[in-house]
Amino acid sequence: MIGEPTGVARESTSQPVLTAVPEPVCALIPEGWFMMGCETGRDEEKPVHRVWVDAFEMAVVQVRNRDWTVFMEAMSHPAPKCWNDPDLNQPEQPVVAVTWFEAVKYCDWLTDRTRRRYRLPTEAEWEHAALGGRERALYPWGDTPPDAWPEYVARWTGEVRGPLPVGQGTPNPYGVCDLSEDVHEWCADWFDRSYYTASPERNPRGPVVGERRASRGGSWRHMIKVSRCAARASIPPTFQYSDYGFRVVRDLMVDC
């Protein structure tokens, strides 16, 4: 099954060994240049600019409710505000209504338990992964509009009361599922509408300070539930929305 744990934490003299650490299946996102932004998009997606991203690994699916359960029990962490909603709390659905700070805390916990560095993706990493090596593609599957894409019609027409279980869609060329749909995904960066006018060319990580954290991807709550690869969004990092979740990325060959 996509997203099954791939291992357990290494034995340590300072903490017990956990037998169910939800270490995710990850896809390799190769290093390379890509054109970030969209000439026909909103103002914050301009100007289109050339960006280099180092190689990294991205979780094939978003963090699920069953992954979050392990974290909550291990850390005595309170449940999200939507935890008891039957439309949102099924084990294979992505966890929602977690703040940016909680998502970072999960990454830190996973890093500590696995001795691999997990974190949130930058906006540049997320867009590079979503494109899947297809320069300037509008969506992870290409340029076909959502209402003409068979999987959109099958999955997102009619009444939708919550996110779908992860991993049901066709992976993009890099092997990542559910990009641009299901839930908005927190990114590491602070958000600035004009950041692209001064963004570094290599591994941009967003402004140093800000009031809102960036997010990417579409949402089950919206009429058009799929966002373009280049589409940007943001909310304050303390907000908890029922269509906001996250996926983790992993640095290559880094022991902590």
N, C-alpha and C positions, 0 to 999 in steps of 0.2 A: 504494500500500500504506500502511496506517495506520502512522504512526511513521517514515516515511522522512525522512532529513535534508532540511531545507528550505533550506539555504544553506551557505556556507562562512564561515570567519572573515575579518574584515576585515584588510587588509594593515597591518602594523605595522613600524616600524623596529627594534623590540626583539625580535621573534620571527619565525620563518618562518610563511608562510601554510600552513595545513593544508587539504587538499582533501577530507577525509572527516570533518569534524567532525560528530558525530551530534546536530545540533540538532533537537530533537523537534518534532513537530506538536503544537500546544497548542490547547486549547479555552478560550474566554473564560468565566470564572466571574463573574457580575455581582455588584456590591455589593448589600448588603441585610441586613435583619434575618432571623433564623431562631431557632427554639426549639431549643436545644442540650441533648442528653441524652434520657433515656427514663424515663418514670414507672414502667414495668413492667420495667425493666432491673436490672442489678446496682447495688449501693450507689454505686459510683464514677461511675455515670451520672446521679446525682441530686445536687441538685435540678435539674429542668428549668428552664432560665433563658434569657432573651432576650439574643441576641448580635448585634452588627453586625460584618460582615466587609467590608473594602474589596475592590474588584474586583481580580482577578489572573488569570493564565492557568495552566492545569494541563496537563501532558503527557497526551495521550490514552491512552497506554499506559505501562507501567513501563519502566524502563531495561532493555535487553536484553543478552544476552551479546555480541552483535556490537557494541553501543555500548561496552560495557566493554572489549572488545578494543582499540578505538581508544585509549581512555584509558590502558590498561596500556602499550601500545606507546609512546605519547607521553610518558608520565611514568615509564617504567621501573618500573612498579608491580607488585608480586608478584600472582600469580593467587590467587583465593579458594581455600579448601581443597577445595571440591567441583568444581573446574574440570575435572578429568579424568573425572568421572562421566558416562557417556553418557546417563543419565536426566535430567541437569541442565544439560548444556553445549551444547545445540543453539542455533544462532544466534538464533532468534526466541523462545526462552524468556526469561523475566525472569532477570536475573542474581541469584544467591542467595549466601548465606554471606558477605556483606559487612558489616562493622561499621558502626555509626552514623558513626564518624569517617571511614571510607572513603567513605561516601555523601556526607558533607559535602565531602570532598576532591574528589569527582567534580563536585559542583555548583560549587565554586570554580574548577576547571579549565575547565568549560564556560563559566562567566562570563568568565574571562580570554580564552578563545579567540573568543567571539562578541560580546563587549562588551554583552551583555544579562545582567541579574542573575538567575541561577538559584539555587535553594535548595530545602530540604525544606519541605513544607507544615506549618503549625501544625495542631494537632488541630481547631481551629475551622474553618480553611480546608478541611481534608479532609472533615469532616462536612457542611459547607455544600455542597461540591461533590458529595458522594455523594447528598445529598437531591435534587439536581437541581431545586430550586424547589418540590418537593412537601413541604409542611410536615408534619413528624413521620412521614414514610414509614418503614417498618421497614427496607426494603432499597432499593437503587438503582433497582429496577424497580417498587417499590410495596410492598404489604402481603401479597402472595401468599407463603405459606410455601415454603421452598426445595424441599421434596419434591413440591410441586404446580406448580413453575415448570418448564416444558418444557426450558429450557436447562440447568438444574441436572441434571435427569434424564439428558439427553443427554451432558453433559460430565463429571459427577462420580460417577456410579454405577459399580460395578465396581472393579477394582483400578486404582489410580492410583500411579505410581512417580515422579512429578515434576510440576512446573507445566506447564500447557499453553502453547503459543505465544501470545504476546500478541495482542490485538485480534480474537479470534474471537467474542466475545460481542456482544450488542446494546448499543450505547452507551446511557448514561442520558440524560435530557433535556438535559443540558448538553453531551453529545457525548463523554463520558469512558467508556472501556472497562475492564472487569475490576476495577472497584471492589468491595470486600468479598469477593473470592475470589482464588484462584490463589496469591498469596503475601502474607504480612503486609508492610506498608509502613512504613518508618521515618518518624516525624514529627520536627519540630524540637524540640518541647517536652521539658523534664523532666516526669516523671510524678509526680502526687500524687493519691491516691485521693480526697482531700477538696477538691481544687482548686475544684470547682464551687461550693462554699459561699462563696468569696471571689473568684471570677473577675471580671476587669473586664468591663464591658458591651461595649466596643469593641475589636476586634482582640486578644483575649486570646492571650498567647504562652507560657503555662505558668509554673510556678514559676521563681524565679531560680536555684535550685540543686536538686540531687537526686541520686539514685543510679541511677535507671533512666530510659531515654528512652521516650517514648510511641510506640506503633505502632497502626495501624488496618488493618482488612480481614481477610478469612479466609485460609485456607491449604489447599493441596492435601494436607497430611498429616493433617488432621482428619476425623473421621467426618462431621460437618457442616461442609462446606468453605466455607460462606458466612457471614460475620458481618453482623449488623445495622449500619446506618449509625451508630448511636450507641454501639456496643460499643467499649470501650477495652481496650488491652493494653499491656504494657511489658516490656522486658528491659534488663539492663545494656548500655551502649553499646559494650562491647568484644566482646560475644558474636557468634558467627558460626553461624547456623542455616540449614539447607538449605531452609527455608520462609520466610526473611526476605529481602526485596528492598526496592526503593524506586521512587518516581516523583518527578520534579522539578516544581516550579512556577516561574513566571517573573513577575517584576514588570512592570507595564505601562509601556512607554515610558520605561525607565530606561537610560541609557547609562552604562557604567562607565569 
